[in-house]
Amino acid sequence: MTLDADLSWARAWLKEDKKQYINGQWVAGAGQTWDVKNPATGETLSTIALADAAQADAAAAAAHRCHQSDVWSRKTTRKQRADVLNAIARLIRENTQKLAILESLPNGKLLSEAMVDDIPTCAEIFEYYAGWTDKFYGEVSPVEDGFLNFTNKEPVGVCALIAPWNFPLYQASLKIAPALAMGNTVVMKPSEYTPLATQFLFELIDRELDLPAGLLNLLVCDGPVANHLTVSRDVHKVSFTGSTNVGRQIVQNSGQSNLKAVTLELGGKSPCIFFDDTPDLDAAIDRAFTVMFSHKGEKCSEPTRFLIQKGSYDYVMSRLIEKAEAVRCGDPLSPDAQQGPQCNPAQFKRIMDYIEIGKGEAELVAGGYADQQGDNANGLFIRPTIFANVPGSARIAQEEIFGPVLSCTPFDTAEDALKLANDTTYGLAAGVYTGNINVAHQMADRLDAGMIFVNRYGCYGLSSPFGGFKESGWGKEMAIHSLSSYTKTKGIWIAYG
């Protein structure tokens, strides 16, 4: 369908009552009402009655009953599980533009970003994990004669999956698909700021697929109710993507309840290191700038610190400033816009507060103000902001801002760059641009981050693990590495002879 037709559909769909999906039924939320806003205009897109704690308990109990019944983990074959995941992928592909609109409107990301980066990848995620349903093997262990020892991989049980507001359906898919592939049941909690695409996908699944009641549950709720869900004894695993502080609370909740498994994808303060011998410096600048400022800087793995060798520093800075000043902020649905608004007022304020902090710590060379003139007057727009000569100890160099704010710092030697890069509590990603293969390997070995990008920042693929070190999280998403967190390993001994 045309964009106009799908926008017309979206306007009508947004007026419909939005409900919770519990035990195979759509039910009205019993909690407070919540307005999902358009950050480009401030208008209310949809009003939702949020789930309350009792409904969180009901969803967890329904998922637990479904798991205990073995209807999905044992009575459904692995081939049938794969068929379901492929069917979900098909529903996503058939509704790509509608889902992209529902992703863009409450988040503020460009429609083009949702169409290219987000929604098609969601379909690929379900297809990828469909292929794993019959390929995650156990092991035979080398034990003494007279015994056979082998391991089985079994579903962990009920998985509470908590997705953030920056990549709503993408992050939901990264959690739902491996959970279902390994035979688990699900309670999905999208952010209340950006629940729309996930709600619509659940509607499609409910309408088109005949799934067991309780297999998939959807709760749109606030933080306290989500926190309540993470202490439920009916929940056996929590997968959370979001802030480090909330991640710490979830770990504490696990210890205070049933020691449920926890995986965490948390914050970042990732460096991108430019050496003077970078083969194509202009291409490196273009790529790093794009990754940093796409999705209006609301990405955990973005390179928020550029460390630039002194021989190239002035040139790199001039190019960065030129590119930042040329960016057009505007309505995410407009083909002319190059950067949308920040997702919500709290995040807008957080970013602006950090910009003020930065003005006292370093040299502001681009942006540094809200872009709220003309058509942007009611939106949460912030100009791409760049600080120069940022000390490594500065707050804007140490703390996650999660917005279009870049810190740039010069360095002399590779040792200086390593010290600056690793001097942070985070360890999600790091980038290196150099023409020296020895330097590339040395930096990759010594950078304290879970993902290292050499000569192209931001390489992602479903067959490569995503996740960080230190306060950037526990465990991995994507690839075979994610599957262990959705299974439990059972060792079996058989005596013979």
MIFI-433452 format. One line per field, with one value per residue (C-alpha): residue in one letter; residue number from 1; z, y, x. Coordinates in steps of 0.25 Angstrom, whole numbers. Example, Ala and Ser with C-alpha at 12.3 -4.5 7.8 and 13.67 -1.06 7.14 Angstrom:
% MIFI-433452
residu [a; s]
num [1; 2]
w [31; 29]
v [-18; -4]
u [49; 55]
% end
This chain:
% MIFI-433452
residu [m; t; l; d; a; d; l; s; w; a; r; a; w; l; k; e; d; k; k; q; y; i; n; g; q; w; v; a; g; a; g; q; t; w; d; v; k; n; p; a; t; g; e; t; l; s; t; i; a; l; a; d; a; a; q; a; d; a; a; a; a; a; a; h; r; c; h; q; s; d; v; w; s; r; k; t; t; r; k; q; r; a; d; v; l; n; a; i; a; r; l; i; r; e; n; t; q; k; l; a; i; l; e; s; l; p; n; g; k; l; l; s; e; a; m; v; d; d; i; p; t; c; a; e; i; f; e; y; y; a; g; w; t; d; k; f; y; g; e; v; s; p; v; e; d; g; f; l; n; f; t; n; k; e; p; v; g; v; c; a; l; i; a; p; w; n; f; p; l; y; q; a; s; l; k; i; a; p; a; l; a; m; g; n; t; v; v; m; k; p; s; e; y; t; p; l; a; t; q; f; l; f; e; l; i; d; r; e; l; d; l; p; a; g; l; l; n; l; l; v; c; d; g; p; v; a; n; h; l; t; v; s; r; d; v; h; k; v; s; f; t; g; s; t; n; v; g; r; q; i; v; q; n; s; g; q; s; n; l; k; a; v; t; l; e; l; g; g; k; s; p; c; i; f; f; d; d; t; p; d; l; d; a; a; i; d; r; a; f; t; v; m; f; s; h; k; g; e; k; c; s; e; p; t; r; f; l; i; q; k; g; s; y; d; y; v; m; s; r; l; i; e; k; a; e; a; v; r; c; g; d; p; l; s; p; d; a; q; q; g; p; q; c; n; p; a; q; f; k; r; i; m; d; y; i; e; i; g; k; g; e; a; e; l; v; a; g; g; y; a; d; q; q; g; d; n; a; n; g; l; f; i; r; p; t; i; f; a; n; v; p; g; s; a; r; i; a; q; e; e; i; f; g; p; v; l; s; c; t; p; f; d; t; a; e; d; a; l; k; l; a; n; d; t; t; y; g; l; a; a; g; v; y; t; g; n; i; n; v; a; h; q; m; a; d; r; l; d; a; g; m; i; f; v; n; r; y; g; c; y; g; l; s; s; p; f; g; g; f; k; e; s; g; w; g; k; e; m; a; i; h; s; l; s; s; y; t; k; t; k; g; i; w; i; a; y; g]
num [1; 2; 3; 4; 5; 6; 7; 8; 9; 10; 11; 12; 13; 14; 15; 16; 17; 18; 19; 20; 21; 22; 23; 24; 25; 26; 27; 28; 29; 30; 31; 32; 33; 34; 35; 36; 37; 38; 39; 40; 41; 42; 43; 44; 45; 46; 47; 48; 49; 50; 51; 52; 53; 54; 55; 56; 57; 58; 59; 60; 61; 62; 63; 64; 65; 66; 67; 68; 69; 70; 71; 72; 73; 74; 75; 76; 77; 78; 79; 80; 81; 82; 83; 84; 85; 86; 87; 88; 89; 90; 91; 92; 93; 94; 95; 96; 97; 98; 99; 100; 101; 102; 103; 104; 105; 106; 107; 108; 109; 110; 111; 112; 113; 114; 115; 116; 117; 118; 119; 120; 121; 122; 123; 124; 125; 126; 127; 128; 129; 130; 131; 132; 133; 134; 135; 136; 137; 138; 139; 140; 141; 142; 143; 144; 145; 146; 147; 148; 149; 150; 151; 152; 153; 154; 155; 156; 157; 158; 159; 160; 161; 162; 163; 164; 165; 166; 167; 168; 169; 170; 171; 172; 173; 174; 175; 176; 177; 178; 179; 180; 181; 182; 183; 184; 185; 186; 187; 188; 189; 190; 191; 192; 193; 194; 195; 196; 197; 198; 199; 200; 201; 202; 203; 204; 205; 206; 207; 208; 209; 210; 211; 212; 213; 214; 215; 216; 217; 218; 219; 220; 221; 222; 223; 224; 225; 226; 227; 228; 229; 230; 231; 232; 233; 234; 235; 236; 237; 238; 239; 240; 241; 242; 243; 244; 245; 246; 247; 248; 249; 250; 251; 252; 253; 254; 255; 256; 257; 258; 259; 260; 261; 262; 263; 264; 265; 266; 267; 268; 269; 270; 271; 272; 273; 274; 275; 276; 277; 278; 279; 280; 281; 282; 283; 284; 285; 286; 287; 288; 289; 290; 291; 292; 293; 294; 295; 296; 297; 298; 299; 300; 301; 302; 303; 304; 305; 306; 307; 308; 309; 310; 311; 312; 313; 314; 315; 316; 317; 318; 319; 320; 321; 322; 323; 324; 325; 326; 327; 328; 329; 330; 331; 332; 333; 334; 335; 336; 337; 338; 339; 340; 341; 342; 343; 344; 345; 346; 347; 348; 349; 350; 351; 352; 353; 354; 355; 356; 357; 358; 359; 360; 361; 362; 363; 364; 365; 366; 367; 368; 369; 370; 371; 372; 373; 374; 375; 376; 377; 378; 379; 380; 381; 382; 383; 384; 385; 386; 387; 388; 389; 390; 391; 392; 393; 394; 395; 396; 397; 398; 399; 400; 401; 402; 403; 404; 405; 406; 407; 408; 409; 410; 411; 412; 413; 414; 415; 416; 417; 418; 419; 420; 421; 422; 423; 424; 425; 426; 427; 428; 429; 430; 431; 432; 433; 434; 435; 436; 437; 438; 439; 440; 441; 442; 443; 444; 445; 446; 447; 448; 449; 450; 451; 452; 453; 454; 455; 456; 457; 458; 459; 460; 461; 462; 463; 464; 465; 466; 467; 468; 469; 470; 471; 472; 473; 474; 475; 476; 477; 478; 479; 480; 481; 482; 483; 484; 485; 486; 487; 488; 489; 490; 491; 492; 493; 494; 495; 496; 497]
w [0; -2; 10; 10; 11; 22; 30; 28; 34; 45; 49; 50; 57; 68; 72; 75; 89; 93; 102; 109; 104; 115; 114; 99; 102; 100; 113; 118; 126; 141; 144; 141; 127; 119; 107; 96; 90; 77; 81; 68; 71; 85; 81; 88; 78; 87; 101; 108; 121; 127; 133; 148; 157; 158; 143; 143; 153; 143; 131; 138; 144; 130; 124; 135; 133; 118; 121; 131; 121; 111; 100; 94; 99; 97; 90; 79; 70; 67; 52; 57; 65; 53; 45; 55; 56; 40; 40; 50; 40; 29; 36; 39; 24; 20; 29; 29; 26; 36; 47; 43; 44; 58; 61; 57; 62; 77; 76; 67; 59; 44; 36; 27; 39; 43; 29; 26; 40; 49; 43; 32; 42; 52; 41; 39; 54; 54; 42; 48; 61; 53; 48; 62; 67; 64; 64; 78; 82; 96; 98; 101; 113; 114; 126; 132; 126; 130; 129; 118; 122; 113; 114; 109; 106; 112; 112; 124; 126; 127; 121; 125; 113; 116; 103; 103; 95; 86; 77; 81; 72; 68; 83; 86; 74; 79; 91; 87; 75; 83; 95; 86; 78; 91; 95; 106; 109; 109; 116; 107; 113; 103; 108; 111; 102; 90; 91; 78; 68; 78; 81; 66; 64; 75; 69; 56; 63; 70; 58; 48; 57; 65; 77; 91; 102; 111; 101; 98; 107; 106; 117; 115; 129; 136; 144; 157; 151; 142; 155; 161; 149; 151; 166; 162; 165; 153; 144; 142; 134; 131; 119; 120; 111; 117; 127; 136; 149; 146; 142; 156; 162; 154; 159; 173; 170; 165; 178; 186; 179; 172; 167; 153; 141; 137; 124; 123; 111; 117; 115; 107; 105; 93; 87; 73; 71; 58; 55; 46; 36; 34; 19; 15; 26; 20; 18; 33; 37; 29; 35; 49; 49; 43; 53; 64; 60; 54; 62; 68; 76; 85; 83; 94; 84; 77; 77; 87; 89; 77; 80; 69; 67; 68; 53; 48; 59; 53; 40; 46; 55; 43; 35; 47; 50; 35; 35; 48; 44; 31; 38; 36; 48; 45; 45; 44; 33; 24; 14; 16; 30; 34; 49; 57; 72; 84; 89; 102; 110; 121; 111; 104; 118; 121; 108; 110; 124; 120; 109; 120; 128; 115; 113; 126; 123; 109; 96; 89; 74; 68; 73; 87; 87; 84; 70; 73; 62; 51; 49; 60; 71; 78; 77; 85; 75; 79; 69; 67; 77; 77; 89; 86; 94; 104; 116; 119; 133; 128; 132; 117; 114; 125; 127; 117; 111; 100; 90; 79; 87; 83; 91; 84; 90; 83; 87; 84; 84; 83; 98; 101; 92; 100; 113; 109; 103; 114; 125; 127; 135; 122; 112; 101; 88; 82; 68; 62; 49; 45; 32; 41; 43; 55; 62; 58; 65; 77; 80; 77; 88; 98; 97; 108; 101; 96; 81; 74; 60; 52; 40; 40; 52; 55; 48; 53; 48; 55; 54; 63; 78; 83; 97; 106; 118; 131; 134; 120; 123; 125; 114; 99; 89; 75; 70; 77; 89; 92; 93; 106; 113; 109; 113; 125; 123; 130; 131; 131; 135; 131; 137; 128; 127]
v [0; 14; 22; 31; 19; 13; 26; 27; 12; 16; 28; 19; 8; 17; 21; 7; 2; -3; -15; -25; -39; -49; -64; -63; -52; -37; -30; -16; -11; -9; 1; 16; 22; 26; 35; 30; 43; 48; 54; 62; 70; 67; 61; 49; 37; 27; 25; 12; 7; 1; -13; -14; -23; -33; -34; -36; -48; -53; -52; -59; -70; -72; -74; -83; -92; -93; -96; -107; -113; -116; -112; -103; -110; -124; -126; -117; -122; -114; -113; -107; -97; -93; -92; -82; -74; -73; -69; -58; -53; -54; -45; -35; -35; -33; -21; -15; -1; -1; -6; 4; 16; 10; 10; 24; 32; 30; 28; 40; 32; 35; 26; 23; 17; 9; 4; 1; -2; -8; -15; -23; -28; -32; -42; -47; -50; -59; -66; -67; -74; -83; -89; -92; -100; -113; -110; -106; -119; -125; -132; -146; -144; -153; -161; -174; -188; -193; -180; -171; -156; -147; -133; -129; -114; -111; -99; -90; -87; -74; -62; -48; -40; -25; -16; -2; 10; 13; 0; -5; -16; -20; -22; -29; -39; -41; -47; -53; -61; -69; -71; -78; -85; -92; -96; -85; -77; -62; -49; -38; -24; -13; 2; 9; 21; 12; 0; 2; -7; -18; -17; -18; -30; -37; -34; -40; -53; -54; -53; -61; -72; -83; -83; -89; -79; -74; -76; -61; -50; -35; -25; -10; -5; 5; 3; -2; -12; -17; -18; -26; -36; -38; -43; -53; -67; -71; -65; -73; -63; -48; -42; -27; -16; -2; 6; 0; 5; -3; -15; -14; -15; -27; -34; -31; -35; -49; -51; -47; -57; -70; -67; -66; -65; -51; -45; -31; -22; -8; 5; 9; 20; 14; 20; 21; 23; 30; 28; 38; 26; 23; 19; 27; 37; 44; 31; 27; 41; 39; 25; 29; 41; 34; 23; 33; 42; 33; 29; 43; 37; 28; 16; 8; 4; 17; 23; 35; 38; 41; 39; 46; 45; 59; 59; 58; 65; 78; 72; 62; 73; 82; 71; 67; 81; 83; 70; 74; 88; 82; 72; 76; 73; 70; 62; 47; 44; 55; 50; 63; 61; 55; 55; 53; 57; 51; 40; 46; 59; 53; 48; 62; 69; 59; 62; 77; 76; 69; 79; 90; 81; 80; 95; 96; 84; 86; 94; 94; 94; 90; 90; 91; 95; 91; 92; 97; 107; 107; 93; 88; 97; 87; 75; 70; 73; 75; 79; 70; 74; 73; 76; 78; 76; 68; 63; 48; 51; 60; 55; 56; 47; 37; 37; 31; 43; 35; 46; 54; 58; 55; 57; 58; 57; 57; 47; 45; 30; 17; 15; 28; 24; 11; 18; 28; 17; 7; 18; 16; 7; 3; -7; -9; -6; 1; 5; 6; 13; 10; 5; -3; -17; -19; -7; -12; -26; -20; -10; -21; -30; -19; -11; -15; -16; -27; -23; -17; -11; -9; 1; 1; 5; -3; -16; -25; -38; -49; -59; -50; -48; -35; -30; -24; -24; -17; -9; -11; -24; -39; -49; -48; -46; -51; -63; -77; -70; -64; -78; -83; -72; -78; -92; -100; -111; -125; -135; -149; -162; -176; -188; -200; -213]
u [0; 4; 9; -3; -12; -4; -4; -19; -20; -11; -19; -31; -24; -19; -33; -37; -36; -22; -22; -14; -12; -12; -15; -19; -29; -29; -33; -34; -23; -27; -16; -15; -17; -5; -4; 6; 11; 17; 30; 30; 17; 13; 0; -6; -6; -13; -18; -15; -20; -7; -7; -6; 1; -10; -10; 5; 3; -8; 1; 12; 3; -3; 11; 15; 2; 5; 20; 16; 6; 18; 8; 19; 32; 29; 16; 19; 30; 43; 38; 25; 32; 40; 28; 22; 34; 35; 20; 23; 34; 24; 14; 25; 29; 14; 12; 26; 21; 10; 19; 30; 19; 16; 30; 33; 22; 24; 39; 43; 52; 52; 42; 53; 61; 50; 47; 62; 68; 58; 46; 52; 62; 51; 46; 61; 62; 50; 55; 69; 64; 54; 67; 72; 60; 66; 81; 85; 92; 95; 108; 114; 124; 137; 134; 140; 136; 123; 116; 110; 108; 101; 94; 81; 77; 63; 55; 57; 42; 35; 43; 39; 45; 46; 49; 54; 47; 59; 57; 44; 40; 54; 58; 45; 48; 62; 56; 43; 49; 60; 51; 40; 51; 56; 42; 39; 27; 27; 22; 26; 27; 30; 33; 20; 26; 27; 17; 10; 17; 18; 4; 0; 9; 2; -11; -6; -1; -14; -22; -14; -7; -14; -4; -7; -13; -2; 9; 10; 6; 7; 7; 8; 11; 20; 33; 27; 18; 30; 38; 27; 28; 43; 41; 30; 33; 25; 36; 49; 57; 57; 64; 65; 70; 71; 79; 90; 82; 70; 79; 84; 70; 67; 79; 75; 61; 66; 73; 61; 52; 55; 69; 63; 73; 76; 82; 85; 88; 91; 98; 110; 120; 127; 140; 144; 159; 164; 179; 187; 189; 174; 174; 161; 159; 147; 140; 143; 138; 125; 122; 125; 117; 105; 106; 107; 96; 86; 73; 76; 87; 78; 86; 94; 105; 107; 122; 119; 134; 143; 158; 166; 181; 187; 192; 178; 170; 168; 163; 154; 148; 145; 138; 130; 125; 122; 113; 106; 102; 96; 87; 72; 63; 49; 36; 41; 31; 36; 46; 54; 57; 70; 68; 56; 52; 56; 47; 41; 41; 50; 60; 60; 63; 74; 81; 79; 84; 97; 99; 99; 109; 118; 119; 126; 135; 140; 138; 125; 127; 114; 99; 97; 82; 68; 63; 49; 46; 35; 29; 38; 33; 25; 35; 46; 57; 72; 83; 94; 104; 119; 129; 144; 156; 148; 156; 155; 150; 139; 125; 121; 132; 129; 114; 104; 95; 87; 85; 92; 104; 118; 131; 144; 158; 172; 183; 197; 200; 193; 196; 189; 177; 176; 176; 165; 157; 157; 155; 140; 131; 125; 130; 120; 127; 139; 144; 158; 162; 176; 184; 194; 189; 198; 192; 178; 181; 188; 176; 166; 173; 174; 161; 152; 139; 130; 130; 141; 140; 152; 152; 136; 129; 116; 116; 104; 99; 90; 101; 111; 108; 104; 107; 117; 126; 127; 114; 109; 102; 102; 101; 99; 88; 88; 95; 97; 102; 88; 82; 89; 81; 68; 71; 76; 86; 83; 94; 89; 97; 94; 101; 103; 110]
% end
